[in-house]
């Protein structure tokens, strides 16, 4: 009898120059330990997005995001958004 498992993990974590973080999560379906299917989910988190940071749900990546989002980065991003509006 075959064993199926589903694993979800962060497969890409990119900090952009403006402080936004691009994330890609991969969900992999495995049959007897071999990958048979993959789907991807992507999002971009703006600096200081404390609600959406929960999407990271892994302390390692959450800590990286918090370290990248310094007060200076947040202020620069907010100023950039205000100019674009």
Biopython code that builds the backbone (N, CA, C, O; Angstrom):
import numpy as np
from Bio.PDB.StructureBuilder import StructureBuilder

atoms = [
    (1, "UNK", "N", (0.839, -1.182, 0.000)),
    (1, "UNK", "CA", (0.000, 0.000, 0.000)),
    (1, "UNK", "C", (0.885, 1.248, 0.000)),
    (1, "UNK", "O", (1.870, 1.322, 0.735)),
    (2, "UNK", "N", (0.529, 2.207, -0.818)),
    (2, "UNK", "CA", (1.316, 3.437, -0.954)),
    (2, "UNK", "C", (1.028, 4.402, 0.188)),
    (2, "UNK", "O", (-0.083, 4.453, 0.715)),
    (3, "UNK", "N", (2.049, 5.164, 0.558)),
    (3, "UNK", "CA", (1.911, 6.194, 1.577)),
    (3, "UNK", "C", (2.049, 7.558, 0.913)),
    (3, "UNK", "O", (3.035, 7.830, 0.229)),
    (4, "UNK", "N", (1.052, 8.408, 1.122)),
    (4, "UNK", "CA", (1.072, 9.762, 0.583)),
    (4, "UNK", "C", (1.305, 10.748, 1.716)),
    (4, "UNK", "O", (0.715, 10.622, 2.789)),
    (5, "UNK", "N", (2.164, 11.724, 1.477)),
    (5, "UNK", "CA", (2.401, 12.792, 2.445)),
    (5, "UNK", "C", (2.392, 14.130, 1.721)),
    (5, "UNK", "O", (2.668, 14.211, 0.524)),
    (6, "UNK", "N", (2.068, 15.177, 2.473)),
    (6, "UNK", "CA", (2.071, 16.535, 1.929)),
    (6, "UNK", "C", (2.964, 17.386, 2.818)),
    (6, "UNK", "O", (2.803, 17.406, 4.038)),
    (7, "UNK", "N", (3.895, 18.080, 2.205)),
    (7, "UNK", "CA", (4.847, 18.914, 2.931)),
    (7, "UNK", "C", (4.789, 20.322, 2.353)),
    (7, "UNK", "O", (4.831, 20.502, 1.135)),
    (8, "UNK", "N", (4.691, 21.319, 3.225)),
    (8, "UNK", "CA", (4.719, 22.719, 2.796)),
    (8, "UNK", "C", (5.928, 23.390, 3.439)),
    (8, "UNK", "O", (6.165, 23.251, 4.639)),
    (9, "UNK", "N", (6.687, 24.118, 2.624)),
    (9, "UNK", "CA", (7.870, 24.797, 3.131)),
    (9, "UNK", "C", (8.129, 26.063, 2.315)),
    (9, "UNK", "O", (7.663, 26.196, 1.183)),
    (10, "UNK", "N", (8.881, 26.986, 2.911)),
    (10, "UNK", "CA", (9.268, 28.212, 2.212)),
    (10, "UNK", "C", (10.431, 27.863, 1.294)),
    (10, "UNK", "O", (11.498, 27.451, 1.750)),
    (11, "UNK", "N", (10.209, 28.034, -0.002)),
    (11, "UNK", "CA", (11.235, 27.660, -0.975)),
    (11, "UNK", "C", (11.966, 28.871, -1.555)),
    (11, "UNK", "O", (12.978, 28.717, -2.239)),
    (12, "UNK", "N", (11.459, 30.065, -1.284)),
    (12, "UNK", "CA", (12.130, 31.277, -1.740)),
    (12, "UNK", "C", (11.799, 32.408, -0.774)),
    (12, "UNK", "O", (10.643, 32.601, -0.396)),
    (13, "UNK", "N", (12.827, 33.151, -0.381)),
    (13, "UNK", "CA", (12.679, 34.267, 0.551)),
    (13, "UNK", "C", (13.642, 35.342, 0.079)),
    (13, "UNK", "O", (14.850, 35.230, 0.285)),
    (14, "UNK", "N", (13.110, 36.389, -0.556)),
    (14, "UNK", "CA", (13.957, 37.415, -1.163)),
    (14, "UNK", "C", (13.631, 38.790, -0.598)),
    (14, "UNK", "O", (12.492, 39.251, -0.683)),
    (15, "UNK", "N", (14.634, 39.438, -0.023)),
    (15, "UNK", "CA", (14.464, 40.800, 0.480)),
    (15, "UNK", "C", (14.845, 41.754, -0.647)),
    (15, "UNK", "O", (15.977, 41.741, -1.130)),
    (16, "UNK", "N", (13.893, 42.576, -1.057)),
    (16, "UNK", "CA", (14.091, 43.524, -2.153)),
    (16, "UNK", "C", (14.771, 44.794, -1.629)),
    (16, "UNK", "O", (14.763, 45.038, -0.423)),
    (17, "UNK", "N", (15.356, 45.604, -2.513)),
    (17, "UNK", "CA", (16.021, 46.840, -2.081)),
    (17, "UNK", "C", (15.100, 47.800, -1.320)),
    (17, "UNK", "O", (15.567, 48.540, -0.454)),
    (18, "UNK", "N", (13.793, 47.797, -1.633)),
    (18, "UNK", "CA", (12.874, 48.707, -0.938)),
    (18, "UNK", "C", (12.349, 48.120, 0.369)),
    (18, "UNK", "O", (11.507, 48.734, 1.024)),
    (19, "UNK", "N", (12.831, 46.950, 0.755)),
    (19, "UNK", "CA", (12.431, 46.345, 2.018)),
    (19, "UNK", "C", (11.310, 45.327, 1.905)),
    (19, "UNK", "O", (11.044, 44.597, 2.860)),
    (20, "UNK", "N", (10.652, 45.265, 0.764)),
    (20, "UNK", "CA", (9.601, 44.260, 0.579)),
    (20, "UNK", "C", (10.244, 42.871, 0.541)),
    (20, "UNK", "O", (11.381, 42.706, 0.099)),
    (21, "UNK", "N", (9.495, 41.893, 1.009)),
    (21, "UNK", "CA", (10.001, 40.525, 1.029)),
    (21, "UNK", "C", (9.115, 39.652, 0.155)),
    (21, "UNK", "O", (7.910, 39.545, 0.383)),
    (22, "UNK", "N", (9.718, 39.039, -0.834)),
    (22, "UNK", "CA", (9.007, 38.102, -1.701)),
    (22, "UNK", "C", (9.142, 36.694, -1.138)),
    (22, "UNK", "O", (10.238, 36.237, -0.816)),
    (23, "UNK", "N", (8.013, 36.022, -1.029)),
    (23, "UNK", "CA", (7.993, 34.683, -0.445)),
    (23, "UNK", "C", (7.331, 33.721, -1.422)),
    (23, "UNK", "O", (6.319, 34.042, -2.044)),
    (24, "UNK", "N", (7.914, 32.548, -1.544)),
    (24, "UNK", "CA", (7.268, 31.474, -2.289)),
    (24, "UNK", "C", (7.230, 30.254, -1.381)),
    (24, "UNK", "O", (8.253, 29.816, -0.854)),
    (25, "UNK", "N", (6.031, 29.719, -1.210)),
    (25, "UNK", "CA", (5.868, 28.471, -0.477)),
    (25, "UNK", "C", (5.588, 27.359, -1.474)),
    (25, "UNK", "O", (4.846, 27.539, -2.439)),
    (26, "UNK", "N", (6.186, 26.229, -1.225)),
    (26, "UNK", "CA", (5.979, 25.051, -2.055)),
    (26, "UNK", "C", (5.221, 24.014, -1.244)),
    (26, "UNK", "O", (5.568, 23.730, -0.097)),
    (27, "UNK", "N", (4.191, 23.456, -1.846)),
    (27, "UNK", "CA", (3.494, 22.317, -1.262)),
    (27, "UNK", "C", (3.803, 21.125, -2.151)),
    (27, "UNK", "O", (3.500, 21.116, -3.344)),
    (28, "UNK", "N", (4.400, 20.140, -1.550)),
    (28, "UNK", "CA", (4.859, 18.971, -2.289)),
    (28, "UNK", "C", (4.069, 17.749, -1.836)),
    (28, "UNK", "O", (3.939, 17.494, -0.638)),
    (29, "UNK", "N", (3.551, 17.007, -2.784)),
    (29, "UNK", "CA", (2.874, 15.746, -2.490)),
    (29, "UNK", "C", (3.854, 14.626, -2.813)),
    (29, "UNK", "O", (4.430, 14.571, -3.900)),
    (30, "UNK", "N", (4.027, 13.741, -1.847)),
    (30, "UNK", "CA", (4.964, 12.635, -2.033)),
    (30, "UNK", "C", (4.239, 11.295, -1.926)),
    (30, "UNK", "O", (3.337, 11.108, -1.108)),
    (31, "UNK", "N", (4.660, 10.392, -2.767)),
    (31, "UNK", "CA", (4.153, 9.019, -2.727)),
    (31, "UNK", "C", (5.348, 8.127, -2.419)),
    (31, "UNK", "O", (6.306, 8.055, -3.189)),
    (32, "UNK", "N", (5.271, 7.460, -1.292)),
    (32, "UNK", "CA", (6.369, 6.593, -0.852)),
    (32, "UNK", "C", (7.706, 7.332, -0.845)),
    (32, "UNK", "O", (8.740, 6.774, -1.213)),
    (33, "UNK", "N", (7.668, 8.600, -0.417)),
    (33, "UNK", "CA", (8.883, 9.395, -0.287)),
    (33, "UNK", "C", (9.348, 10.102, -1.542)),
    (33, "UNK", "O", (10.284, 10.900, -1.480)),
    (34, "UNK", "N", (8.727, 9.835, -2.680)),
    (34, "UNK", "CA", (9.121, 10.490, -3.935)),
    (34, "UNK", "C", (8.112, 11.572, -4.293)),
    (34, "UNK", "O", (6.902, 11.357, -4.219)),
    (35, "UNK", "N", (8.621, 12.731, -4.680)),
    (35, "UNK", "CA", (7.751, 13.845, -5.056)),
    (35, "UNK", "C", (6.991, 13.500, -6.338)),
    (35, "UNK", "O", (7.586, 13.122, -7.347)),
    (36, "UNK", "N", (5.652, 13.640, -6.276)),
    (36, "UNK", "CA", (4.836, 13.377, -7.467)),
    (36, "UNK", "C", (4.087, 14.621, -7.930)),
    (36, "UNK", "O", (3.531, 14.639, -9.028)),
    (37, "UNK", "N", (4.071, 15.670, -7.092)),
    (37, "UNK", "CA", (3.361, 16.895, -7.462)),
    (37, "UNK", "C", (3.861, 18.048, -6.606)),
    (37, "UNK", "O", (4.210, 17.866, -5.440)),
    (38, "UNK", "N", (3.892, 19.247, -7.205)),
    (38, "UNK", "CA", (4.247, 20.459, -6.472)),
    (38, "UNK", "C", (3.324, 21.584, -6.893)),
    (38, "UNK", "O", (2.986, 21.722, -8.069)),
    (39, "UNK", "N", (2.920, 22.386, -5.921)),
    (39, "UNK", "CA", (2.196, 23.620, -6.212)),
    (39, "UNK", "C", (2.913, 24.740, -5.475)),
    (39, "UNK", "O", (3.601, 24.514, -4.480)),
    (40, "UNK", "N", (2.736, 25.956, -5.988)),
    (40, "UNK", "CA", (3.428, 27.108, -5.421)),
    (40, "UNK", "C", (2.432, 28.190, -5.048)),
    (40, "UNK", "O", (1.407, 28.369, -5.707)),
    (41, "UNK", "N", (2.748, 28.900, -3.991)),
    (41, "UNK", "CA", (1.967, 30.047, -3.550)),
    (41, "UNK", "C", (2.967, 31.161, -3.299)),
    (41, "UNK", "O", (4.000, 30.944, -2.665)),
    (42, "UNK", "N", (2.662, 32.355, -3.796)),
    (42, "UNK", "CA", (3.582, 33.491, -3.650)),
    (42, "UNK", "C", (2.871, 34.690, -3.030)),
    (42, "UNK", "O", (1.658, 34.856, -3.154)),
    (43, "UNK", "N", (3.661, 35.512, -2.364)),
    (43, "UNK", "CA", (3.156, 36.791, -1.870)),
    (43, "UNK", "C", (4.343, 37.725, -1.671)),
    (43, "UNK", "O", (5.497, 37.295, -1.653)),
    (44, "UNK", "N", (4.041, 39.000, -1.523)),
    (44, "UNK", "CA", (5.054, 40.010, -1.214)),
    (44, "UNK", "C", (4.590, 40.743, 0.033)),
    (44, "UNK", "O", (3.472, 41.254, 0.085)),
    (45, "UNK", "N", (5.452, 40.789, 1.029)),
    (45, "UNK", "CA", (5.142, 41.483, 2.274)),
    (45, "UNK", "C", (5.842, 42.833, 2.287)),
    (45, "UNK", "O", (7.062, 42.897, 2.136)),
    (46, "UNK", "N", (5.083, 43.920, 2.468)),
    (46, "UNK", "CA", (5.725, 45.227, 2.596)),
    (46, "UNK", "C", (6.358, 45.366, 3.980)),
    (46, "UNK", "O", (5.972, 44.653, 4.906)),
    (47, "UNK", "N", (7.316, 46.267, 4.133)),
    (47, "UNK", "CA", (7.953, 46.461, 5.433)),
    (47, "UNK", "C", (6.941, 46.738, 6.538)),
    (47, "UNK", "O", (5.975, 47.478, 6.349)),
    (48, "UNK", "N", (7.178, 46.146, 7.660)),
    (48, "UNK", "CA", (6.398, 46.283, 8.900)),
    (48, "UNK", "C", (4.995, 45.718, 8.794)),
    (48, "UNK", "O", (4.116, 46.139, 9.545)),
    (49, "UNK", "N", (4.755, 44.789, 7.900)),
    (49, "UNK", "CA", (3.438, 44.169, 7.776)),
    (49, "UNK", "C", (3.298, 43.113, 8.868)),
    (49, "UNK", "O", (3.490, 41.922, 8.624)),
    (50, "UNK", "N", (2.964, 43.562, 10.068)),
    (50, "UNK", "CA", (2.941, 42.670, 11.225)),
    (50, "UNK", "C", (1.826, 41.643, 11.164)),
    (50, "UNK", "O", (1.946, 40.578, 11.770)),
    (51, "UNK", "N", (0.748, 41.929, 10.453)),
    (51, "UNK", "CA", (-0.339, 40.957, 10.332)),
    (51, "UNK", "C", (0.065, 39.838, 9.382)),
    (51, "UNK", "O", (-0.063, 38.658, 9.710)),
    (52, "UNK", "N", (0.549, 40.212, 8.216)),
    (52, "UNK", "CA", (0.886, 39.208, 7.210)),
    (52, "UNK", "C", (2.189, 38.477, 7.488)),
    (52, "UNK", "O", (2.486, 37.474, 6.839)),
    (53, "UNK", "N", (2.964, 38.960, 8.437)),
    (53, "UNK", "CA", (4.215, 38.258, 8.745)),
    (53, "UNK", "C", (3.923, 36.853, 9.265)),
    (53, "UNK", "O", (4.796, 35.986, 9.243)),
    (54, "UNK", "N", (2.694, 36.629, 9.733)),
    (54, "UNK", "CA", (2.319, 35.294, 10.199)),
    (54, "UNK", "C", (2.401, 34.265, 9.079)),
    (54, "UNK", "O", (2.499, 33.068, 9.348)),
    (55, "UNK", "N", (2.363, 34.716, 7.822)),
    (55, "UNK", "CA", (2.483, 33.794, 6.693)),
    (55, "UNK", "C", (3.837, 33.076, 6.736)),
    (55, "UNK", "O", (3.982, 31.981, 6.193)),
    (56, "UNK", "N", (4.801, 33.685, 7.370)),
    (56, "UNK", "CA", (6.119, 33.068, 7.457)),
    (56, "UNK", "C", (6.093, 31.838, 8.360)),
    (56, "UNK", "O", (6.772, 30.851, 8.076)),
    (57, "UNK", "N", (5.342, 31.885, 9.411)),
    (57, "UNK", "CA", (5.124, 30.821, 10.398)),
    (57, "UNK", "C", (6.346, 29.958, 10.723)),
    (57, "UNK", "O", (6.210, 28.819, 11.168)),
    (58, "UNK", "N", (7.497, 30.492, 10.504)),
    (58, "UNK", "CA", (8.738, 29.837, 10.900)),
    (58, "UNK", "C", (9.610, 30.904, 11.548)),
    (58, "UNK", "O", (9.897, 31.926, 10.924)),
    (59, "UNK", "N", (10.035, 30.686, 12.786)),
    (59, "UNK", "CA", (10.800, 31.712, 13.503)),
    (59, "UNK", "C", (12.030, 32.212, 12.748)),
    (59, "UNK", "O", (12.345, 33.400, 12.811)),
    (60, "UNK", "N", (12.720, 31.341, 12.047)),
    (60, "UNK", "CA", (13.922, 31.748, 11.319)),
    (60, "UNK", "C", (13.606, 32.862, 10.330)),
    (60, "UNK", "O", (14.293, 33.883, 10.306)),
    (61, "UNK", "N", (12.567, 32.673, 9.512)),
    (61, "UNK", "CA", (12.207, 33.667, 8.498)),
    (61, "UNK", "C", (11.563, 34.901, 9.121)),
    (61, "UNK", "O", (11.786, 36.017, 8.650)),
    (62, "UNK", "N", (10.779, 34.716, 10.160)),
    (62, "UNK", "CA", (10.181, 35.862, 10.851)),
    (62, "UNK", "C", (11.277, 36.752, 11.438)),
    (62, "UNK", "O", (11.173, 37.977, 11.387)),
    (63, "UNK", "N", (12.320, 36.147, 11.991)),
    (63, "UNK", "CA", (13.438, 36.921, 12.542)),
    (63, "UNK", "C", (14.204, 37.662, 11.448)),
    (63, "UNK", "O", (14.635, 38.797, 11.653)),
    (64, "UNK", "N", (14.376, 37.027, 10.287)),
    (64, "UNK", "CA", (15.028, 37.715, 9.165)),
    (64, "UNK", "C", (14.218, 38.936, 8.730)),
    (64, "UNK", "O", (14.775, 40.003, 8.474)),
    (65, "UNK", "N", (12.907, 38.767, 8.651)),
    (65, "UNK", "CA", (12.042, 39.882, 8.248)),
    (65, "UNK", "C", (12.133, 41.018, 9.257)),
    (65, "UNK", "O", (12.260, 42.181, 8.873)),
    (66, "UNK", "N", (12.071, 40.695, 10.524)),
    (66, "UNK", "CA", (12.139, 41.737, 11.548)),
    (66, "UNK", "C", (13.487, 42.443, 11.533)),
    (66, "UNK", "O", (13.553, 43.646, 11.784)),
    (67, "UNK", "N", (14.560, 41.718, 11.245)),
    (67, "UNK", "CA", (15.887, 42.339, 11.167)),
    (67, "UNK", "C", (15.999, 43.250, 9.946)),
    (67, "UNK", "O", (16.662, 44.285, 9.999)),
    (68, "UNK", "N", (15.355, 42.865, 8.851)),
    (68, "UNK", "CA", (15.413, 43.671, 7.624)),
    (68, "UNK", "C", (14.579, 44.936, 7.732)),
    (68, "UNK", "O", (14.901, 45.951, 7.114)),
    (69, "UNK", "N", (13.510, 44.878, 8.513)),
    (69, "UNK", "CA", (12.586, 46.008, 8.604)),
    (69, "UNK", "C", (12.993, 46.963, 9.728)),
    (69, "UNK", "O", (12.304, 47.089, 10.740)),
    (70, "UNK", "N", (14.112, 47.620, 9.525)),
    (70, "UNK", "CA", (14.567, 48.622, 10.487)),
    (70, "UNK", "C", (13.648, 49.841, 10.406)),
    (70, "UNK", "O", (12.931, 50.000, 9.418)),
    (71, "UNK", "N", (13.653, 50.701, 11.421)),
    (71, "UNK", "CA", (12.838, 51.920, 11.347)),
    (71, "UNK", "C", (13.157, 52.758, 10.105)),
    (71, "UNK", "O", (12.261, 53.378, 9.532)),
    (72, "UNK", "N", (14.415, 52.780, 9.691)),
    (72, "UNK", "CA", (14.804, 53.546, 8.504)),
    (72, "UNK", "C", (14.195, 52.947, 7.233)),
    (72, "UNK", "O", (13.724, 53.680, 6.364)),
    (73, "UNK", "N", (14.204, 51.635, 7.129)),
    (73, "UNK", "CA", (13.627, 50.955, 5.959)),
    (73, "UNK", "C", (12.126, 51.199, 5.904)),
    (73, "UNK", "O", (11.577, 51.470, 4.835)),
    (74, "UNK", "N", (11.469, 51.105, 7.036)),
    (74, "UNK", "CA", (10.017, 51.326, 7.095)),
    (74, "UNK", "C", (9.680, 52.755, 6.693)),
    (74, "UNK", "O", (8.759, 52.980, 5.908)),
    (75, "UNK", "N", (10.430, 53.735, 7.233)),
    (75, "UNK", "CA", (10.174, 55.143, 6.908)),
    (75, "UNK", "C", (10.405, 55.413, 5.421)),
    (75, "UNK", "O", (9.619, 56.123, 4.794)),
    (76, "UNK", "N", (11.469, 54.859, 4.857)),
    (76, "UNK", "CA", (11.757, 55.059, 3.428)),
    (76, "UNK", "C", (10.665, 54.436, 2.568)),
    (76, "UNK", "O", (10.266, 55.026, 1.564)),
    (77, "UNK", "N", (10.180, 53.272, 2.936)),
    (77, "UNK", "CA", (9.117, 52.613, 2.172)),
    (77, "UNK", "C", (7.825, 53.428, 2.244)),
    (77, "UNK", "O", (7.148, 53.621, 1.234)),
    (78, "UNK", "N", (7.491, 53.902, 3.438)),
    (78, "UNK", "CA", (6.273, 54.706, 3.593)),
    (78, "UNK", "C", (6.365, 56.004, 2.803)),
    (78, "UNK", "O", (5.371, 56.439, 2.221)),
    (79, "UNK", "N", (7.539, 56.631, 2.770)),
    (79, "UNK", "CA", (7.726, 57.856, 1.983)),
    (79, "UNK", "C", (7.584, 57.557, 0.492)),
    (79, "UNK", "O", (6.986, 58.342, -0.244)),
    (80, "UNK", "N", (8.124, 56.442, 0.053)),
    (80, "UNK", "CA", (8.007, 56.036, -1.352)),
    (80, "UNK", "C", (6.540, 55.808, -1.724)),
    (80, "UNK", "O", (6.111, 56.202, -2.808)),
    (81, "UNK", "N", (5.780, 55.182, -0.846)),
    (81, "UNK", "CA", (4.364, 54.925, -1.111)),
    (81, "UNK", "C", (3.557, 56.224, -1.129)),
    (81, "UNK", "O", (2.620, 56.366, -1.914)),
    (82, "UNK", "N", (3.923, 57.165, -0.265)),
    (82, "UNK", "CA", (3.225, 58.452, -0.218)),
    (82, "UNK", "C", (3.466, 59.241, -1.507)),
    (82, "UNK", "O", (2.556, 59.902, -2.008)),
    (83, "UNK", "N", (4.676, 59.174, -2.042)),
    (83, "UNK", "CA", (4.982, 59.865, -3.296)),
    (83, "UNK", "C", (4.227, 59.245, -4.467)),
    (83, "UNK", "O", (3.828, 59.950, -5.394)),
    (84, "UNK", "N", (4.034, 57.946, -4.426)),
    (84, "UNK", "CA", (3.353, 57.251, -5.521)),
    (84, "UNK", "C", (1.848, 57.497, -5.514)),
    (84, "UNK", "O", (1.183, 57.326, -6.536)),
    (85, "UNK", "N", (1.315, 57.896, -4.368)),
    (85, "UNK", "CA", (-0.146, 58.096, -4.256)),
    (85, "UNK", "C", (-0.610, 59.390, -4.849)),
    (85, "UNK", "O", (-1.805, 59.687, -4.826)),
]
sb = StructureBuilder()
sb.init_structure("model")
sb.init_model(0)
sb.init_chain("A")
sb.init_seg("    ")
for serial, (resi, resn, name, xyz) in enumerate(atoms, 1):
    if name == "N":
        sb.init_residue(resn, " ", resi, " ")
    sb.init_atom(name, np.array(xyz, "f"), 0.0, 1.0, " ", f" {name:<3s}", serial, name[0])
structure = sb.get_structure()
